[in-house]
């Protein structure tokens, strides 16, 4: 079978030294992926359809051929080198170096009580296949003589991902409140035979591919950006945006609009429940249509509840909410700010800038949420993934059994 990579159990990312290109993307690269020069240098780009890319490159193909270059549909060695690296205009080698630091969650026997206990290693590095070496760290239950075999009794992870997991599973207590034995058993339930990450988890779309070796998919640099390192910068950007987003509505105009609003007749409890069921984009549209809802969104306690439901991964907005007084909410358009952060931090191809960090954190947060039902004891097992269900249905079809829905 040869060698292969093992990935972080929490984010699905690599532990390898990643390759960052030494020069900017070529014009040919941009044309092959349906990008223009302006698109490649913008601060944040949405996912581009392959249809648009085909339209952009059809005319260029004949130019390439006339110039003696290979057609865009032909992969050259230089194309492979560019596709097999990250864009130096998007990330640097130093910015992605954090992925190389590996920690291990495993179990052993407590020498005093004879009970099975879980423990976390110090920092280490991945070697190949299922092999890694780590420092002992400060966990008193760690066994320096323990044999580490990745995904066969031990689970590798990045420490920043572990901190996010601690927040998702234990709230403000974080990693200090984690039941490590419970977490180990949860990951054991989510793993499979001869796996290189937790097979029962969805790591996002776009997300890391579960390949034999780490796959450099063009335009997915955000997958290897540290999820919390740019907190200070992103918080400052969001605060600056908010300070510029004033909302001035005269009291007489507000009264006039509310009097004609059908939502005014709803009980407050029902109105709050309705708003908390909507995503940021839909809530923004509803507030534009209903002055009653718009008035409700000027209430600071509402946003504390709403963000904890829909955007708990946005540490920046939550800290902003804690810092600002209720008075500031009466004159600032917080709903537009929430909508903007939601849009800018949505994981997608061809992202750039500091919001890549939030996008990766957001993706990792959703991975961690999948572990919570089994970790908390609410569910006994993980639901089948699409791939697992397809595999089960193939076996059922061969045996003449009804297929799973």
LUMBAKOL-859734 format. One record per residue (C-alpha): residue in three letters; x, z negated, y. Coordinates in steps of 0.02 Angstrom, whole numbers, plus 50000, padded with zeros to 5 digits. Last residue first. Layout:
BEGIN
ALAXZY...
END
This chain:
BEGIN
UNK483164987550293UNK484064983650129UNK483854996949998UNK482744995449846UNK483694995349679UNK484095010949576UNK485805004049526UNK486765017749617UNK485645015249769UNK485964996549767UNK487844999349768UNK487715011249915UNK486524999150001UNK487814985249990UNK489164996250070UNK487995001550210UNK487524983350240UNK489354978550251UNK489724992450376UNK488224987950485UNK488734969650480UNK487834957850363UNK487174941950441UNK488344926950433UNK487964912150321UNK487174894850317UNK486414895850490UNK486054881450610UNK487564871950545UNK488454871750713UNK489904882250648UNK488714894350561UNK487684897450718UNK489234897050833UNK490334910250752UNK489384924850829UNK489554916851000UNK491444918150983UNK491344937150973UNK490234937351128UNK491514926751222UNK492904938651169UNK492004953251250UNK491684943551411UNK493494937851415UNK494044955951393UNK492914961651535UNK493464947051645UNK495294952051625UNK494894970451655UNK494114964651819UNK495864963151891UNK496154981951905UNK495774996851794UNK494455001951668UNK494585018651580UNK493385014651439UNK492065001151453UNK491834982351448UNK490564977151583UNK491534967051712UNK491174978051863UNK489314979451827UNK489014960951793UNK490064956151944UNK489034967852054UNK487354961251989UNK487924943352018UNK488464947652196UNK486834956652230UNK485854941352171UNK486934930052281UNK486404938552444UNK487004925452568UNK485994916852704UNK485024903752608UNK486384901652479UNK487594894552607UNK486434879852637UNK486454874952453UNK488304871052467UNK489694881352387UNK491044874652272UNK490074872652110UNK489264889852123UNK490944897852159UNK491644889452004UNK490224896651900UNK490444913851977UNK492304914051936UNK492124906751761UNK491054921751718UNK490964919351528UNK489354909351545UNK488514925151611UNK486734926351543UNK486174908851495UNK487384897551591UNK487264909851737UNK485374907751745UNK485374888751741UNK486624886851882UNK485794901251972UNK484134892351976UNK484944876252039UNK485614885952193UNK483914892252253UNK483974908452351UNK483424917552194UNK481714909352209UNK481444917852377UNK481814934752299UNK480594930952159UNK479214927852286UNK479804942852388UNK479434953852236UNK480004972052222UNK481814969452272UNK481864953452169UNK481254963052017UNK482654975752037UNK483964962052046UNK483244953351893UNK483324969751795UNK485184972151836UNK485644953951803UNK484754953051633UNK482984946351625UNK482344931951519UNK482844918951648UNK481734927451776UNK480204926251664UNK480504907951622UNK480714903751806UNK479074912551849UNK478174903751707UNK478764886751767UNK478344891051948UNK476544895251903UNK476144913451943UNK475034917352093UNK476494922052206UNK476984935552080UNK475554946052149UNK476474948052315UNK475434952052469UNK475594934552546UNK477444934752501UNK477774949852611UNK476944942252766UNK477784925352742UNK479504933552723UNK479224944152879UNK478734928852981UNK480264919052919UNK481454933252970UNK482534940252830UNK484424940952849UNK485474943252692UNK487354941552708UNK488504950052583UNK490214948852666UNK490554931052609UNK490034936352434UNK491334950152423UNK492694938252481UNK492164925452351UNK492204938552213UNK493934944452260UNK494594926652274UNK493874922152104UNK494654937852029UNK496374933152097UNK496334914952045UNK495654919151872UNK496994932451838UNK497704923951682UNK496024921251599UNK495714935251473UNK497514941651459UNK497384960651454UNK497554968451280UNK495774975251263UNK495764980351447UNK496994994251406UNK495595003851321UNK495745020851406UNK496655029751266UNK496425021251096UNK498075013751041UNK497665008950861UNK498534993650789UNK499054997250610UNK498034997950450UNK496475000050557UNK495104988050610UNK494824996150779UNK494854985150933UNK493324986051044UNK492304998151146UNK491124992751079UNK491374974551031UNK492254963750902UNK490754962650785UNK491094948750662UNK490794947650474UNK492474955350429UNK493564942050511UNK495254950650534UNK496584958550420UNK495564957750261UNK496154957250081UNK494504949550022UNK493304944750160UNK493204933150309UNK491674926250398UNK491364911950275UNK493194906850288UNK493054907550476UNK491644894850469UNK492614884050346UNK494094883750466UNK492954879550612UNK492184865050516UNK493924858750474UNK494434860650655UNK492964850850726UNK493274856150905UNK493064843251044UNK494824844451113UNK494664863451107UNK493334863151241UNK492444846851285UNK491564856351425UNK490574866651299UNK490964863551115UNK490744880351028UNK490884892451174UNK492184882051267UNK493254879851111UNK493154898551075UNK493774902351250UNK495244890751222UNK495604898851053UNK495624916051136UNK496924909751261UNK497924902751112UNK497994919151017UNK497424918050836UNK497984918450654UNK496904911650511UNK497664903350357UNK497094901550177UNK497264919750130UNK496904928250294UNK498744926850342UNK499834919050208UNK500754903950276UNK501554892250151UNK501544874450217UNK503224865350222UNK503044859950404UNK501334852450361UNK500244850650516UNK499104835450515UNK499934827250666UNK499584842750773UNK501024843450899UNK501804860450861UNK502684864450698UNK503404880850757UNK502744896650677UNK503264910850560UNK502124925050507UNK501834935750354UNK500204943450297UNK500724961750322UNK502204960950440UNK503124948850553UNK501924939750669UNK502624926750787UNK502494908250819UNK501764895050934UNK501324877950864UNK500184876150717UNK498374870550708UNK497694858650576UNK496234856650457UNK496054841650341UNK495704839350156UNK495684821050110UNK497084812350014UNK496934797650133UNK498744794550183UNK499544811450141UNK498124821450220UNK497954837150114UNK498114854350193UNK497094866350295UNK497424881550406UNK497294887550586UNK498844897050642UNK499544901550813UNK500304918050873UNK501174922851034UNK501414941851033UNK499794945051130UNK500524937051287UNK501724951851312UNK500314962551382UNK500624958751566UNK502524959451545UNK502444976851470UNK501434982651620UNK499614987651631UNK498585001051720UNK499865012751800UNK500975010651646UNK499585018051540UNK499625011351362UNK500475020051218UNK500085030451063UNK499015043151156UNK500505047551265UNK501685049051118UNK500415059251018UNK500185071251163UNK502085072951178UNK502185077350994UNK500845090551018UNK499015089450968UNK498135106350979UNK496385106651057UNK497155107151230UNK497995123751188UNK499895122551175UNK500835127351332UNK501525144851368UNK500845145551544UNK499505157951493UNK499005146251350UNK498865131751468UNK497845141951591UNK496675147451450UNK496395129351405UNK496025124251584UNK494365133351591UNK493725123851440UNK494445107251496UNK493185101251625UNK491655106651527UNK492315098451371UNK492625082151464UNK490865082151534UNK490195083851357UNK491375070351296UNK490485058051407UNK491465047251526UNK491365028151512UNK491275020151683UNK492805018951792UNK493565004451886UNK494885004252023UNK495085023152034UNK496735031451987UNK496215040651829UNK494605046751909UNK495515054052058UNK496735063551944UNK495275070751846UNK494825065151672UNK494115074551524UNK495265066651395UNK496295082351362UNK496305086251550UNK497015069251596UNK498325070351459UNK498815087951516UNK499015081751694UNK500265069151628UNK499965050451625UNK501205040251724UNK502955036751656UNK503745023651545UNK502215021951433UNK501785004351375UNK502085000751191UNK501464984151124UNK502574971351038UNK501434966250896UNK500184951850881UNK498664963150891UNK496864960550948UNK495314956050847UNK494804943650983UNK494494928250876UNK495344931050708UNK496824939050796UNK497454953750694UNK498504957250540UNK499494973350539UNK499964983750388UNK501434987650275UNK501504997750115UNK500005000050000
END
